[in-house]
Amino acid sequence: MSDVKYWKYPGLDGLELCLADHVAFRYGRHIHLDYHIGLVEQGAQNFIHQGSSAPLAPGQLSLLNPDIAHDGSCFGELGFRVRVFSLAPELMACLAEELEQPPSFFFGRPLLHQPQIYRQSLVLHRQLEQGALAPEEAETQLLALLSGFFPYRDKGPLEAAALGRLRERLLAGLDQPHPLEQLAADAGLSRFQFLRRFKAAMGITPHAYLRRLRLEAAKKHLALGRAVADTALAVGFFDQAHFHRAFVAAYRITPARFRAQMQ
């Protein structure tokens, strides 16, 4: 018995997402034409890869390359819940180029026990299921996740001067889109170089930083009595639902209630 959901996320070309609950179920031996990152959220899966069998449980990731035969089944009577990122070869080739990896690079091992990457993968998959991220931030979070799977020698954090220029640029255009590709190009870096060097300096991704700048500005607008809808647009949230969720997540209060308390 299975309950399976597939979907795509706006702005994330080359990515397919899947959430599946399986009970008393076994996959037939099969292959995929894309790359798969899988994580079990509940229960455990008996993961069979090139003749080897191992339990796939919370805290681990399965990493599958195209054209590799594999199998799987429920490890216990209660079944399991699995989340999967399916990545097109074109997307992975782009990643390889930016990370200066060989064009034919691939996942080196089928199982990865990296609790931090597991948690990062789980949080992102849930956010993409809930529609909680704006397209620009979803792209940044996906690239941040993917870059963690492959070795890359960074040149260190972005310098303070570069960070200062970026901050002023973002503050001057909070109501404008800021694609990661453009931010990176302005710094003379690839997307992955910029992403990793920014995160090394600030501890968060560029678009998580931008979201916080927008929310801090939103508080000032609301404190002056500006309408919630007008405030959302003024600071760059073109989706009211995203603004509401982001504000509550940051401050544990709705924008409307914050506005009322500040009057």
ZIUR-V640977 format. One line per field, one symbol per residue. ss: DSSP state (H for helix, E for strand, - for the rest). A space follows every 10 residues. Layout:
ss=???
This chain:
ss=-EEEEEE--- ----EEEEEE EE---EEEEE ----EEEEEE EEEEEEEEE- -EEEEEE--- EEEE-----E EEEE-----E EEEEEEE-HH HHHHHHHH-- ---------- EE--HHHHHH HHHHHHHHHH ----HHHHHH HHHHHHH--- ---------H HHHHHHHHHH HH-------H HHHHHH---- HHHHHHHHHH HH---HHHHH HHHHHHHHHH HHH----HHH HHHH-----H HHHHHHHHHH H---HHHHHH HH-
